[in-house]
Amino acid sequence: MKVYLVTGAAGFIGANFTKYMLKKYKDIKIIILDKLTYAGNLGTIKEELEDKRVEFVKGDIKNRELVENIFYRYDVNYLVNFAAESHVDRSIENPQVFLETNILGTQNLLDVAKSAWMLGTDDKGYPIYKEGVKYLQVSTDEVYGSLSKDYEEAIDLILEDDEVKKVVKDRVSLKTYGDKFFTEETPLDPRSPYSSSKASADMIVMAYAETYNMPVNITRCSNNYGPYHFPEKLIPLIIKNILEGEKLPVYGDGKNVRDWLYVEDHAKAIDIVINDGRLGEVYNVGGFNEEQNINIVKLTIDTIAKIMKEEPAYQKVLKTDLDNINYDLITFVKDRLGHDMRYAIDPTKIATELGWYPETNFEDGIEKTIRWYLDNQDWVEAIVSGDYQEYYKEMYEK
Ligand SMILES: NC(=O)c1ccc[n+]([C@@H]2O[C@H](COP(=O)([O-])OP(=O)(O)OC[C@H]3O[C@@H](n4cnc5c(N)ncnc54)[C@H](O)[C@@H]3O)[C@@H](O)[C@H]2O)c1
């Protein structure tokens, strides 16, 4: 039986990964280590906590004694590190906690895992590790910095490269706003306190791989969306505000471009990299699904309005009149400091080496996500605490 230590699994992606793994594999054990910050919620993993295969430990990834204790009690095969401070806006307000959790926390996990997995040293002094162990760092495309937006409106890029065609399966073209994409070879060039802390974490992971031969992988993914996403991030925030008839704050002119990845496709990618990723390698995980923020907001408005009209039973979750659900809700707010213009991931490596590709197209994924929020308003109500209300006022209403 494989034992996974999954940090940050009371948050968005870690929880979706845990759900995916428990469904896929019968015979596994998952230890969740989570500090339960504002972003971590036990309600997100309520069913999993009742599963005998799951153990929950509340605590900080920086706490050496606690992490050592987990390794002492369990024969951990895989450590998957999702735990992080993850919101760029918060990192601009208070960078220090990002450095503490994202950098020092990562180093602590690596160091404890290294000691626990080490069997001895070879004749050159490099550690030798147990078979079947791996540390996987969940990173972000933001470590690569920002790409230029070469086209005001998206163009259709006709695919000629056979490798790229494999990635996107039956698509013959893809929509893009620029000529360049992030590959694993793109130099790190982070811009925000958040992305700088994630890039630093990536570098310390690679340092452990080089210096101590540690079995590691790093995955760098684009913007995830899907169920259980905390409503401070764009898509869940927009859904929540539309249902309440509140203004939809959009930074600057709304023309910044992000690449969107359905969270379950990301969970699949991590599982594949744990099993088959070549040790010491970085894998980019992205959707080839670029869109401008403003178009995401409009699509979300249109989709909610359509669902409400076609399936009136859903109108019970509305706290506003159906007629108010239109583009007049959009309000442009002062741009984020140092707002990166465009992110676009090239996932050719993971697709061609490991056979992964983004299965969910954006139109299906966004509708699935919206329906999940409509069906799970209790979850939203429960996690939107008093603290969050104050934070929201501070960020967007001032
Ligand atoms: N959400 C995205 O679109 C996205 C994109 C690229 C990369 N990532 C990366 O994926 C990972 C997960 O992101 P997410 O969106 O699920 O984040 P999230 O903010 O929803 O969840 C983070 C989780 O980590 C926990 N946590 C925070 N500090 C901790 C600490 N010191 N010790 C233990 N637990 C702690 C929180 O309680 C929470 O449960 C992060 O590393 C993030 O950088 C996310």
The ligand as a MOL file (V3000), in Angstrom:
LIG
                    3D

  0  0  0     0  0            999 V3000
M  V30 BEGIN CTAB
M  V30 COUNTS 44 48 0 0 0
M  V30 BEGIN ATOM
M  V30 1 N -4.9010 27.8360 -7.6960 0
M  V30 2 C -4.1780 27.9510 -8.7980 0
M  V30 3 O -4.6870 28.3080 -9.8480 0
M  V30 4 C -2.7040 27.5840 -8.7740 0
M  V30 5 C -1.9960 27.7440 -9.9610 0
M  V30 6 C -0.6520 27.3890 -9.9600 0
M  V30 7 C -0.0610 26.8520 -8.8320 0
M  V30 8 N -0.7820 26.7240 -7.6850 0 CHG=1
M  V30 9 C -0.0960 26.1570 -6.5050 0
M  V30 10 O -0.8330 25.0210 -6.1030 0
M  V30 11 C -0.8060 24.8790 -4.6840 0
M  V30 12 C -2.2090 24.7930 -4.1410 0
M  V30 13 O -2.9290 25.9730 -4.5160 0
M  V30 14 P -4.4230 26.2160 -4.0330 0
M  V30 15 O -5.0310 27.1430 -5.0110 0
M  V30 16 O -5.0610 24.9330 -3.7270 0 CHG=-1
M  V30 17 O -4.1460 27.0050 -2.6850 0
M  V30 18 P -5.1550 27.3290 -1.4860 0
M  V30 19 O -4.7580 28.6870 -1.0060 0
M  V30 20 O -6.5660 27.0780 -1.8870 0
M  V30 21 O -4.7920 26.2340 -0.3770 0
M  V30 22 C -3.5800 26.2650 0.3350 0
M  V30 23 C -3.7030 25.2920 1.4970 0
M  V30 24 O -2.4590 25.2780 2.1990 0
M  V30 25 C -2.7080 25.3860 3.6000 0
M  V30 26 N -1.5540 26.0540 4.2030 0
M  V30 27 C -1.1540 27.3450 4.0390 0
M  V30 28 N -0.0520 27.5710 4.7820 0
M  V30 29 C 0.2570 26.4060 5.4170 0
M  V30 30 C 1.2980 26.0080 6.2950 0
M  V30 31 N 2.2440 26.8680 6.6870 0
M  V30 32 N 1.3210 24.7290 6.7280 0
M  V30 33 C 0.3620 23.8390 6.3580 0
M  V30 34 N -0.6540 24.1740 5.5300 0
M  V30 35 C -0.6960 25.4420 5.0540 0
M  V30 36 C -3.9760 26.2170 3.7000 0
M  V30 37 O -4.6270 26.0140 4.9530 0
M  V30 38 C -4.7760 25.6860 2.5180 0
M  V30 39 O -5.5240 24.5570 2.8790 0
M  V30 40 C -0.0190 26.0780 -4.1660 0
M  V30 41 O 1.2870 25.6710 -3.9080 0
M  V30 42 C -0.0540 27.0810 -5.3020 0
M  V30 43 O 1.0950 27.8790 -5.3020 0
M  V30 44 C -2.0830 27.0850 -7.6340 0
M  V30 END ATOM
M  V30 BEGIN BOND
M  V30 1 1 1 2
M  V30 2 2 2 3
M  V30 3 1 2 4
M  V30 4 1 4 5
M  V30 5 2 4 44
M  V30 6 2 5 6
M  V30 7 1 6 7
M  V30 8 2 7 8
M  V30 9 1 8 9
M  V30 10 1 8 44
M  V30 11 1 9 10
M  V30 12 1 9 42
M  V30 13 1 10 11
M  V30 14 1 11 12
M  V30 15 1 11 40
M  V30 16 1 12 13
M  V30 17 1 13 14
M  V30 18 2 14 15
M  V30 19 1 14 16
M  V30 20 1 14 17
M  V30 21 1 17 18
M  V30 22 2 18 19
M  V30 23 1 18 20
M  V30 24 1 18 21
M  V30 25 1 21 22
M  V30 26 1 22 23
M  V30 27 1 23 24
M  V30 28 1 23 38
M  V30 29 1 24 25
M  V30 30 1 25 26
M  V30 31 1 25 36
M  V30 32 1 26 27
M  V30 33 1 26 35
M  V30 34 2 27 28
M  V30 35 1 28 29
M  V30 36 1 29 30
M  V30 37 2 29 35
M  V30 38 1 30 31
M  V30 39 2 30 32
M  V30 40 1 32 33
M  V30 41 2 33 34
M  V30 42 1 34 35
M  V30 43 1 36 37
M  V30 44 1 36 38
M  V30 45 1 38 39
M  V30 46 1 40 41
M  V30 47 1 40 42
M  V30 48 1 42 43
M  V30 END BOND
M  V30 END CTAB
M  END
